[in-house]
Amino acid sequence: MSLVNKNFPGSGYHIYCDNFYTSPALFSHLHDLGFGACGTFQDTQVGIPHTKVNAMTRKSPRGTIRWIREGALIFIKWMDTREVSVCSTLHTAFSGDSVRRVLKVGGKHRAVEVPLPSAVKDYNKFMGGVNLSDQLIVSYSSWRKSRKGYLTVLHHFIDIAVTNSYLLHKELCGRLEQQPMTHQAFQEQLTAELCGVPSQPVWENTGLQHLPVAICEGASGSKKATQGRRKCRLCGKCTPFMCEACEVPLCIIVDRNCHKSYHSSDMQ
């Protein structure tokens, strides 16, 4: 409630939020103050009603809608590619909206119109900016699994800062009428500059040739085929071979010569 400007109650403002903030108690209190609210929720959250009567299942067809109303609150579930759950004090369960989806009809994929709850439609409309930011962060996140909560928070702040800097880069390029870098290229250059290394690798002539050699030499017995195996840079399958000069694991078998493909392209 401290995030709400107390000068706005009853003035027509609506609040949209994701499942981190959504709760029946909060939405009821906001409704009493004159605020409309709409947000996604999870079934495990406190205060969410549950029923097995006419409940939605995983096999429910796309466009299926189920809802429960409790006073000013309405809890809506809609089946898209997965189940979408929305709580609202602003909407009815269904007001005639639809959305185009590609479904398999009569053995063929066709574009058809499926029912769309107005709560889901408005949520996607007004939460688009937040969802876009989350999508950009998830695409190239620095987060790694850890048991320490503060590391998760730290990595999230780093991701937000990097994403914001990329958005500023795109804005500045637009003003200067220049072509911006892709998200991946921007982060690669940023990482290289922060680490103080060139963004493009500098290949040194070590006198070694690009020949396939065993990753682990000297293995014998049953360990010949398994010891030192690493994932191939191209196909991702395990291989006991690598390039002598590049030290990159690459397959070289009868039906898959990744070593040749790798060195005949610009991937190295």
C-alpha positions in Angstrom: 0.0 0.0 0.0 3.0 2.3 0.5 3.5 2.2 -3.3 0.1 3.8 -3.9 -0.3 7.6 -4.1 -3.0 8.4 -1.5 -4.1 11.4 -3.6 -5.5 9.2 -6.3 -8.3 7.0 -4.7 -11.5 7.1 -6.6 -10.0 9.2 -9.4 -10.3 6.4 -12.0 -6.8 4.9 -11.8 -6.4 1.1 -12.3 -3.5 -0.9 -11.0 -2.0 -3.8 -13.0 0.6 -6.1 -11.4 2.1 -9.6 -11.8 1.7 -12.5 -9.4 4.3 -11.1 -7.0 1.9 -8.5 -5.8 -1.5 -10.1 -6.5 -3.5 -11.1 -3.4 -7.3 -11.2 -2.7 -6.8 -9.2 0.5 -4.8 -6.4 -1.3 -7.2 -6.2 -4.2 -10.2 -6.0 -1.8 -8.6 -3.2 0.1 -7.7 -1.3 -3.1 -11.3 -1.7 -4.2 -12.6 -0.2 -1.0 -10.3 2.8 -1.6 -11.6 3.3 -5.1 -8.8 1.6 -7.1 -9.4 -1.1 -9.7 -6.9 -3.9 -9.8 -6.0 -6.7 -12.1 -3.1 -9.2 -11.9 -2.0 -12.8 -12.5 -1.9 -15.3 -9.7 -0.7 -18.8 -8.8 -2.9 -21.4 -7.2 -0.6 -21.7 -4.2 -1.1 -18.1 -3.1 -3.0 -17.3 0.1 -6.7 -16.6 -0.3 -7.1 -18.1 -3.8 -10.4 -20.2 -4.0 -10.3 -23.8 -5.2 -13.0 -26.1 -6.5 -13.1 -29.4 -8.4 -16.5 -28.6 -9.8 -16.2 -28.0 -13.6 -12.5 -27.4 -13.1 -10.1 -26.9 -16.0 -7.7 -29.7 -16.9 -4.6 -29.9 -19.0 -6.6 -31.4 -21.8 -9.1 -28.5 -21.9 -9.2 -27.0 -25.5 -7.6 -23.6 -26.1 -10.0 -20.8 -25.4 -11.7 -22.6 -22.4 -12.7 -20.1 -19.7 -13.5 -20.9 -16.0 -14.2 -18.3 -13.3 -15.2 -17.9 -9.6 -16.6 -14.7 -8.2 -16.3 -13.6 -4.6 -17.8 -10.2 -4.0 -15.9 -7.6 -6.0 -13.2 -10.2 -6.9 -13.4 -12.4 -9.9 -10.8 -15.2 -10.4 -10.5 -16.2 -14.1 -8.7 -19.2 -15.7 -8.1 -19.3 -19.4 -6.5 -22.0 -21.5 -4.0 -20.9 -24.1 -0.8 -22.9 -24.8 -0.9 -23.2 -21.0 -3.3 -22.2 -18.2 -3.4 -18.4 -17.5 -4.9 -17.3 -14.2 -6.0 -13.7 -13.6 -7.7 -11.9 -10.6 -9.6 -8.7 -11.2 -12.0 -6.2 -9.6 -12.4 -4.5 -13.0 -13.7 -7.1 -15.4 -16.4 -9.6 -16.1 -15.5 -13.2 -17.0 -16.1 -12.7 -20.7 -17.2 -9.8 -22.8 -17.0 -11.2 -26.4 -13.3 -10.6 -27.1 -11.3 -13.1 -29.2 -7.8 -13.8 -30.3 -6.4 -15.6 -33.3 -4.6 -18.8 -32.7 -3.2 -21.6 -35.0 -5.0 -24.9 -34.1 -5.1 -28.3 -35.7 -8.5 -28.7 -37.2 -9.4 -31.7 -39.3 -5.8 -32.8 -39.5 -4.6 -29.4 -40.7 -3.3 -26.3 -38.9 -5.6 -23.3 -39.3 -5.9 -19.9 -37.8 -9.1 -19.7 -35.8 -10.6 -17.2 -33.4 -10.8 -18.4 -29.7 -12.5 -16.6 -26.8 -10.3 -14.2 -24.8 -11.3 -12.9 -21.3 -11.1 -9.1 -21.2 -9.0 -9.3 -18.1 -6.3 -11.2 -20.0 -6.5 -8.8 -22.9 -6.1 -5.7 -20.7 -3.4 -7.3 -18.6 -1.3 -8.0 -21.8 -1.9 -4.4 -23.0 -0.9 -2.6 -19.8 1.8 -4.9 -18.5 3.6 -5.1 -21.8 6.5 -2.9 -20.8 7.2 -4.9 -17.6 6.9 -8.2 -19.5 9.2 -7.0 -22.2 11.9 -6.0 -19.7 11.6 -9.5 -18.1 12.0 -11.1 -21.5 15.1 -9.2 -22.3 16.6 -10.0 -18.9 15.9 -13.7 -19.2 17.3 -13.9 -22.7 20.9 -13.2 -21.5 20.8 -13.5 -17.7 24.0 -13.6 -15.6 22.2 -15.5 -12.9 23.6 -18.9 -11.7 21.9 -21.3 -9.3 23.0 -20.5 -5.7 21.8 -21.3 -2.2 22.6 -17.7 -1.1 19.7 -15.4 -1.7 21.7 -12.2 -1.8 23.6 -13.5 -4.9 20.3 -13.9 -6.7 19.4 -10.3 -5.9 22.8 -9.1 -7.0 22.7 -10.9 -10.3 19.2 -9.5 -10.9 20.3 -6.0 -10.3 23.2 -6.6 -12.7 20.8 -7.9 -15.4 18.6 -4.9 -15.0 21.5 -2.5 -15.3 22.8 -4.3 -18.5 19.3 -4.4 -20.0 18.7 -0.7 -19.3 22.1 0.2 -20.9 21.2 -1.8 -24.0 17.9 0.1 -24.3 19.8 3.4 -24.0 22.2 2.2 -26.7 19.2 1.6 -29.0 17.7 5.0 -28.2 21.0 6.8 -28.9 21.5 4.9 -32.1 18.0 6.0 -33.1 18.7 9.6 -32.5 22.0 9.4 -34.5 20.3 7.4 -37.2 22.7 4.5 -36.7 22.1 0.8 -36.8 22.1 -0.5 -33.2 23.9 -3.8 -32.2 21.9 -6.9 -31.5 21.3 -7.7 -27.8 23.8 -10.5 -27.9 26.5 -8.5 -29.7 26.0 -5.6 -27.2 26.5 -7.8 -24.2 29.5 -9.5 -25.7 31.2 -6.2 -26.3 30.2 -4.9 -22.8 31.6 -8.0 -21.2 34.8 -7.8 -23.1 35.3 -4.1 -22.2 34.6 -4.8 -18.5 37.1 -7.6 -18.5 39.7 -5.6 -20.3 40.1 -8.0 -23.2 39.5 -7.5 -27.0 36.0 -8.3 -28.1 37.4 -10.4 -31.0 39.8 -13.2 -30.2 43.4 -12.7 -31.3 44.8 -15.9 -32.8 48.5 -16.5 -32.2 50.7 -18.7 -34.4 51.8 -21.4 -32.0 53.1 -23.7 -34.8 50.4 -26.2 -34.1 48.2 -27.4 -37.0 44.5 -27.9 -37.0 44.6 -31.6 -36.7 42.3 -33.8 -34.6 44.0 -35.3 -31.6 42.8 -37.1 -28.5 41.6 -34.9 -25.6 43.1 -37.3 -23.1 46.2 -39.1 -24.4 47.5 -42.2 -22.8 44.1 -43.7 -21.9 44.0 -47.5 -22.0 41.7 -50.4 -21.5 38.0 -49.6 -21.0 38.7 -45.9 -20.6 39.8 -45.4 -24.2 36.4 -44.4 -25.4 35.2 -42.4 -22.4 38.1 -40.7 -20.6 38.3 -37.0 -21.2 35.2 -36.8 -23.4 33.7 -33.3 -23.9 30.8 -31.9 -25.7 31.4 -31.1 -29.4 31.3 -27.3 -30.1 29.0 -27.9 -33.1 26.6 -30.8 -32.5 26.8 -30.9 -28.6 27.5 -34.7 -28.5 30.3 -36.1 -26.5 33.6 -36.7 -28.3 37.1 -37.8 -27.3 38.7 -35.6 -30.0 39.7 -32.0 -30.2 41.6 -29.6 -32.5 45.2 -29.6 -31.7 45.6 -25.8 -32.4 42.2 -24.5 -31.2 41.8 -27.0 -28.3 38.1 -27.1 -29.2 36.3 -30.5 -28.8 35.0 -31.6 -32.2 33.6 -34.8 -33.6 35.3 -36.8 -36.3 33.4 -40.0 -37.1 32.1 -41.6 -40.3 28.7 -39.9 -40.4 29.7 -36.6 -38.7 32.9 -34.6 -39.4 32.4 -31.6 -37.2 36.1 -30.9 -37.3 36.0 -30.2 -41.0 32.8 -28.2 -40.8 34.1 -26.1 -38.0 37.3 -25.1 -39.8 35.7 -24.6 -43.2 33.4 -21.9 -41.7 33.9 -18.6 -39.7 32.7 -20.2 -36.4 36.2 -20.3 -34.9 
